[in-house]
């Protein structure tokens, strides 16, 4: 069991990478044939991921050798600031979408990592803090993007009702309150569905990685459970915060487009 990971990675070769690229090429061909419009995004995303992961490998290797706690904090902050850029794109049309994303993700990451540090689930080392922090930030970023996108869509669909409530004297937050639950629930669907199906439909990445590295399956799934509960809590916190912050600004944008 403990030799599983070396055996697997010893068989990795350029031919394996070529095969994976071939699979991606078949997806691109299907998109081009059916005119789905995602082929360009597939190729660009794959190329970008290759470059980014290569750079990340060198950066993490350097970071882990420094043993400087403040560098870990700087690295996590930079990740949060970069995540805000994706939120700004998905939340186009909502004023301050970038800072709303940064603030909500930063809050969720701070609360979750602080609790995990105090509870002893992670340690103040790069090998422990950065991967867990990256998972929290990445999952929160995706959920906040969904939330901002859904919020904008709901306002577009219900604009007449919301403007009527404002005309009758309701405040912006009061008018938007009916949308909070709808947006938060829809944004949490992927996270909650993953939590429901884990272990029954799919084996998550952490479990698979630890088993491949030689860890006992029971210990691997125990760690996976902790991580998934942690991610669910942090995603819920980030989405709820983002919706509360964004709602009145999004409604202001809607009013401006009316005239």
C-alpha positions in Angstrom: 0.0 0.0 0.0 2.8 2.4 0.9 4.4 1.9 -2.6 1.2 2.8 -4.5 2.1 6.5 -5.1 5.7 5.8 -6.4 4.4 3.0 -8.7 1.8 5.3 -10.2 4.0 8.3 -10.7 6.9 6.2 -12.1 4.6 5.2 -15.0 3.8 8.8 -15.8 5.3 9.7 -19.2 5.0 12.2 -22.0 2.6 9.7 -23.7 0.2 10.0 -20.8 0.2 13.7 -21.1 -0.3 13.3 -24.9 -3.3 11.1 -24.2 -4.9 13.6 -21.8 -4.4 16.4 -24.4 -6.0 14.1 -26.9 -9.1 13.8 -24.7 -9.2 17.5 -24.4 -8.9 17.8 -28.2 -11.9 15.5 -28.6 -13.9 17.8 -26.4 -12.8 20.7 -28.5 -13.8 18.9 -31.7 -17.2 18.1 -30.3 -17.7 21.8 -29.4 -16.6 22.9 -32.9 -18.8 20.3 -34.6 -21.9 21.2 -32.7 -21.0 24.9 -32.5 -21.3 24.9 -28.7 -18.9 27.9 -28.4 -16.8 26.5 -25.6 -13.8 25.2 -27.6 -11.8 28.3 -27.4 -12.4 28.5 -23.6 -11.3 24.9 -23.2 -8.0 25.3 -24.9 -7.3 28.7 -23.3 -8.2 27.4 -19.9 -6.0 24.3 -20.3 -3.0 26.3 -21.5 -3.5 28.8 -18.7 -3.8 26.1 -16.1 -0.5 24.5 -17.3 1.4 27.7 -17.0 -0.2 28.7 -13.7 0.4 25.3 -12.1 4.0 25.3 -13.3 4.6 28.7 -11.8 2.8 27.7 -8.6 5.1 24.7 -8.2 8.2 26.8 -8.3 6.6 29.5 -6.0 5.5 27.0 -3.4 8.8 25.2 -3.4 10.5 28.6 -2.7 7.9 29.6 -0.1 8.1 26.4 1.9 11.9 26.7 2.2 11.7 30.2 3.7 9.9 29.3 7.0 8.6 32.9 7.3 5.1 33.2 8.7 4.5 36.7 7.3 5.2 35.3 3.8 2.5 32.8 4.2 0.0 35.6 5.1 1.2 37.7 2.1 0.7 34.7 -0.2 -2.8 34.0 1.1 -3.8 37.7 0.8 -2.5 37.8 -2.8 -4.7 34.7 -3.5 -7.7 36.5 -2.1 -7.0 39.6 -4.2 -6.7 37.5 -7.3 -10.0 35.7 -6.5 -11.7 39.1 -6.4 -10.9 39.6 -10.1 -12.9 36.5 -11.0 -15.8 37.8 -8.9 -15.7 41.1 -10.6 -16.0 39.4 -14.0 -18.9 37.2 -12.9 -20.6 40.1 -11.1 -20.3 42.5 -14.0 -23.0 45.2 -13.5 -22.8 45.1 -9.7 -20.9 48.1 -8.4 -17.9 47.2 -6.1 -18.1 43.6 -7.1 -14.3 43.2 -6.8 -14.2 44.5 -3.2 -17.4 42.6 -2.3 -15.7 39.4 -3.4 -12.4 40.2 -1.7 -14.2 41.1 1.6 -16.5 38.1 1.7 -13.7 35.6 0.7 -11.3 37.3 3.1 -13.8 37.0 6.0 -14.5 33.4 5.3 -10.8 32.4 5.0 -9.9 34.3 8.1 -12.6 32.8 10.3 -12.1 29.3 9.0 -8.3 29.2 9.1 -8.3 30.8 12.5 -10.6 28.1 13.9 -8.6 25.4 12.2 -5.3 26.7 13.6 -6.7 27.0 17.2 -8.2 23.5 16.9 -4.9 22.0 15.7 -6.3 20.8 12.3 -3.7 22.8 10.5 -0.3 24.1 11.5 1.5 27.4 10.9 3.6 25.9 8.2 3.4 26.4 4.4 2.8 22.8 3.7 -0.3 22.8 5.9 -1.6 26.3 5.7 -1.3 27.2 2.0 -3.1 24.1 0.5 -6.0 24.4 3.0 -6.2 28.1 2.5 -6.1 27.7 -1.2 -9.0 25.3 -1.1 -11.0 27.6 1.1 -10.3 30.6 -1.1 -11.0 28.7 -4.4 -14.3 27.3 -3.3 -15.4 30.5 -1.8 -14.5 32.4 -5.0 -16.6 30.0 -7.2 -19.6 30.3 -4.8 -19.4 34.1 -4.6 -19.2 34.3 -8.4 -22.4 32.2 -8.6 -24.0 34.4 -6.0 -23.2 37.7 -7.7 -24.3 36.3 -11.1 -27.6 34.9 -9.7 -28.2 38.2 -7.8 -27.9 40.2 -11.0 -30.2 37.8 -12.8 -32.9 37.9 -10.1 -32.9 41.7 -10.0 -33.3 41.8 -13.8 -36.3 39.5 -13.6 -37.9 41.2 -10.6 -37.0 44.8 -11.4 -40.5 46.1 -11.7 -41.5 44.6 -8.4 -38.4 45.9 -6.6 -38.9 49.5 -8.0 -42.5 49.4 -7.0 -41.5 48.5 -3.4 -39.0 51.4 -3.4 -41.7 53.8 -4.7 -43.9 52.7 -1.8 -41.3 53.7 0.7 -39.3 50.5 1.3 -35.6 50.8 1.8 -33.1 49.2 -0.5 -32.2 46.4 1.9 -35.9 45.9 2.8 -36.8 45.6 -0.9 -33.9 43.1 -1.6 -34.6 41.0 1.5 -36.9 38.6 -0.5 -34.0 37.7 -2.8 -31.5 36.9 -0.1 -32.6 33.3 0.5 -33.1 32.6 -3.2 -29.7 33.7 -4.2 -27.9 32.0 -1.3 -29.7 28.7 -1.7 -29.0 28.5 -5.4 -25.3 29.4 -4.9 -24.8 26.7 -2.4 -26.4 23.9 -4.6 -23.0 22.6 -5.9 -21.5 22.6 -2.4 -24.4 20.9 -0.7 -24.8 18.3 -3.5 -21.1 17.5 -3.2 -21.5 17.0 0.5 -24.6 14.8 0.0 -22.9 12.6 -2.6 -19.4 12.2 -1.2 -18.5 8.6 -0.6 -21.5 7.3 -2.4 -21.1 8.7 -6.0 -17.6 10.0 -6.1 -14.3 9.8 -4.2 -13.0 13.3 -3.7 -9.5 14.5 -4.5 -8.1 14.6 -1.0 -9.2 11.0 -0.3 -7.8 9.7 -3.6 -4.5 11.6 -3.1 -4.0 10.3 0.4 -4.8 6.7 -0.6 -2.4 7.0 -3.5 0.2 8.3 -1.1 -0.2 5.2 1.1 -2.5 6.4 3.9 -5.0 4.0 5.3 -8.5 4.5 3.7 -10.2 5.2 7.1 -7.7 8.0 7.9 -8.1 9.4 4.4 -11.8 9.6 4.5 -11.8 11.1 8.0 -9.6 14.0 6.8 -11.8 14.4 3.8 -14.9 14.7 6.0 -13.2 17.5 8.0 -12.2 19.3 4.9 -15.6 19.1 3.3 -17.4 20.3 6.4 -14.8 23.1 6.6 -15.4 24.1 3.0 -19.2 24.0 3.4 -19.0 26.3 6.3 -16.6 28.8 4.7 -18.6 28.8 1.4 -21.8 29.5 3.3 -20.2 32.3 5.2 -18.7 33.9 2.1 -21.9 33.6 0.0 -24.1 35.1 2.8 -21.7 37.9 3.3 -21.4 38.7 -0.4 -25.1 38.8 -0.9 -25.7 41.1 2.1 -23.0 43.4 0.8 -23.9 43.4 -2.8 -27.7 43.5 -2.7 -28.2 47.3 -2.2 -25.5 48.2 -4.7 -27.0 45.8 -7.3 -30.3 47.5 -6.8 -28.8 50.9 -7.3 -27.4 49.8 -10.6 -30.9 48.5 -11.6 -32.5 51.8 -10.9 -29.9 53.6 -13.0 -30.7 51.4 -16.0 -34.4 52.2 -15.7 -33.9 55.8 -16.9 
